[in-house]
Every structure is written in C-alpha cells, then in structure tokens.
Amino acid sequence: MLSRLTLVMFSVLVVVEVLGAAQAKGGTPISTCGQTVTTSAVLTQDLACTGDGIVVGAEGVTIDLKGFVIRGDRGSGDWGIDNSAGHDKLTVKNGVLRNFERGVYAGSGADKTSISNVIASGNSGYGIYVVGDSASVKSVTASGNSTGVYLEGDQASVKRTTAAGNTSYGIYLYGPSASIQSSIAVGNGRGIYVYGDSASVKGSTASGNTLYPSVSVGIHVDGNAASIKSSTASGNAAEGIYVWGDEASIQSSTAIGNYDHGIQIHGDAAKVKGNQTDGNGFAAGGSDFSALGIVVTDFTTAPEGVNSAHGNDDPVECNPASLC
C-alpha cells in the first residue's frame, strides 16, 4: 500500500505535469506590464500600463492576446508590443492595443512579422509599425492613431484591414512588391500610399480622406509596374487614384466625387481599362474646369484602354481623349 507521503508526492508530480503540458500548449502566461517573452505567450487579463505592454526577447515568438486589451497612457516611447530589437518571425494576434505611442513596434529589420485580428486604436503615433521584409497585416483595425498601418520592407502584405480616422496616413507601405487586398482607408488625413515598384492594390476602398486639401489622395502609388484593380476611391481631397511610374495598370476601378482628377498617371505605357470616373473636380462645390475623369502625362508610348467618364469638372473628361 502506498504511504500518504508517496501519494502526496505523486499528486504534486501529476499537477506539475498537467500545468506544464497546458503551458506548452498555450504558451507562457502574460499577466504584468513590461513582461519580456522569449517563447510563445498568451495574455491572461486586461492590462493598464505606464510603460511598454509586452517586450519581445527572442525570434519566433507568438503572442496571443486572447481577446484582452492592453492600454497605455500615451507616454512617449511606450509600445504596446515592443520588438524594437528586431527579432524575426514575430506573430501578434487576437486583441486590442490602445493609447501607446505605437501599438505594435517591430523595428531594426524584423523580418516575417505577422499581425492578425488586432485592433490598434488611439495610439499617439502608429497603430502598427514594422520595418522588415515579408511583413503581413491581416484582419486588423487601425483607428484614431496618427498613422494606422506603416510597413517598410520588401513584399509587405495588407489584407482585410480597415484604417479609419487616423490623422495622417491610413495605410502606408514602403518597399517593392507591396500588396494591399480587400482593405479600407476611410476618413484619414491620407488614404492608401505605396512607394515601390510592382505594387498591387486589389479590391480596396479609399474614401473621405480629406484632412489635407490638395494632397489627400485616395490611392497613391509611386513606382513602376503598379497594378490597381477592382478598387474604389471617392470623396478624397485630391485625386482619387494617383500613380507616378511607368507601365501602370489600372483596371475595373471607380473614382467618383474626388476633389481633383479621378485618375491621374504620370508615366509611360499605361493601361487604363474599364474604369468609371464620374463627378470629380468639384472641390467645395466650385468649378474651375480643370479636373478630369482620367489624365495621363509624361509618356512616349501612349496609354491604352477604354473607360467611362461623366460629369467631371473639365468637360473634356479624359486626356488623352481616346481613353473615354
């Protein structure tokens, strides 16, 4: 027969093994502000912080916020998720980061950062800020920040993300082969901005971005071989869609009621096909006969395509006229 001491020791071992297995499955519990994690971790409660929320201390860490809120006090230099050391392969998911200077900060070449199902709101600087290649932002809401989403590096990807009411940029990507899909930028200072070759914007909407008259473009791409497809730009304080670069392709998109041109391209060999551009160029309700539905300049190989343009401020509608 087992002694009482043996039974007690056996019970303790069982409890330790069960807890160890649970921790291994769910990750290291996070219960205090400023905690440094070096393995995958889970938030266990809401946190109200006066410094950083969670500090990343190793590569390959997954932080599951489990639907909880980490709230800061908008202190300078405070990050909700602090990966300023630039560890690669960080994943942040499933929760709310608000009232920091930056909701998520991954800098110094933090490659393969993934952020999904996160709300980043009310941060004094950036909702999401990542410098590193192959960053992925998916199903994120970034609202009431200075800039909603900022990604710098090759092959940045934004999907099913909403940037709303940010005082500067809604979504800002810097680097080649950037991709924005099924995303929304509404009521920001500026809408969707991409700097780099081979950018792709598909199935996305930029509307009512009006803080800066004459410079608040809905969708702005600066780079060669840009592709904008099945997207909508309306009610922005400058152009609806603006591209600076050669071999741009803008197809099956809509630009309506923007303060300046509906679609403007500076570059050679553009393809502009199947777009609808109506009622652009009437800033503050006035008319100066200067804004077109579509205008392409700075080319040697003429743009091609047929589009619809009606009721724009300049009755010519398109330049070259063959585009409509």
Beta strands, then each sheet from edge to edge (+ up, - down):
strand 1: 28-30
strand 2: 35-37
strand 3: 41-43
strand 4: 47-48
strand 5: 54-56
strand 6: 62-64
strand 7: 69-71
strand 8: 79-83
strand 9: 91-98
strand 10: 102-106
strand 11: 114-121
strand 12: 126-131
strand 13: 136-138
strand 14: 141-143
strand 15: 147-152
strand 16: 157-159
strand 17: 162-164
strand 18: 169-174
strand 19: 179-181
strand 20: 184-186
strand 21: 190-195
strand 22: 200-202
strand 23: 205-207
strand 24: 219-222
strand 25: 227-229
strand 26: 232-234
strand 27: 241-244
strand 28: 249-251
strand 29: 254-256
strand 30: 263-266
strand 31: 271-273
strand 32: 276-278
strand 33: 294-297
strand 34: 308-310
strand 35: 318-319
sheet 1: 1+ 3+ 6+ 9+ 7+ 4+
sheet 2: 1+ 3+ 6+ 9+ 11+ 13+ 16+ 19+ 22+ 25+ 28+ 31+
sheet 3: 1+ 3+ 6+ 9+ 11+ 14+ 17+ 20+ 23+ 26+ 29+ 32+ 34+
sheet 4: 2+ 5+ 8+ 10+ 12+ 15+ 18+ 21+ 24+ 27+ 30+ 33+ 35+
end
